[in-house]
């Protein structure tokens, strides 16, 4: 511990180092770094025994006063709970006061999922004039909606990850977990149109990158670029300006369920650890859950 570093700040630094060594998601580490740095600043030189649930509530109140929304405050509380769980395992603390603080109630409203008909109208017609790289942009849409993958997973796909003979893609998900996701004839056709154009771009730019999806300069696409492209095409095709890559992931799960897919199969394809996440993701009503149960469980018939 440096001369000016407090007990809490030292623990936060050690916890973040532990997360990095455990191959935690870079997004998680980045979010926790900011949230826990704020907490360390608020806690000051207090020892752990003086930090109770009252202090933690005071910290959250300060976040509200700074203008943070419920989602950001809930994330900060989740980061604190994770920190305390690790401290308990390390024998630094005996109790987790963050567990005594209620999580802010969040709106469970998800963005409206485009209908199957709306998605077909986007994918079956010509790419609009706003599509600067139409062959690539169609493939992006086919993979996001046809495979249900995350934006970060999409840009991480390399050429060697495509298994054309078996029609599956190796996807690297959260926490470096890998899974194979199938793709169908529409994505195969999109690949067939895109790959020759990709080779031409790479030859012109004298590049030899492994990324499947590239920009016109031959570089790997970023998540921000994908989001901007998807929104532009969606609006041009008459969809809501609220559409973004994650919306297509929602649509993938919802539409598969509507067409009779098994909930656990959807969970596997989406790469969710918990079935509850899949249920929330696919905008399921309890009526739909019961219907799936009645139709599929051998003791329900």
Secondary structure, DSSP 8 states (H G I E B T S, - for coil): --TT--HHHHHHHHHHHHHHHTT--HHHHHHHHHHHHHHHHHHTT--GGG--HHHHHHHHHHHHHTT--HHHHHHHHHHHHHHHHHHHHTTS-S--GGGGS--------------HHHHHHHHHS---TT-TTHHHHHHHHHHHHHH---HHHHHT-BGGGEETTTTEEEEE-GGG-EEEEE--HHHHHHHHHHHHHHHHHHHHTT----BSSB-TTS-B--HHHHHHHHHHHHHHTT--TT--HHHHHHHHHHHHHHTT--HHHHHHHHT-SSHHHHHHHTT--HHHHHHHHHHH-TTT-
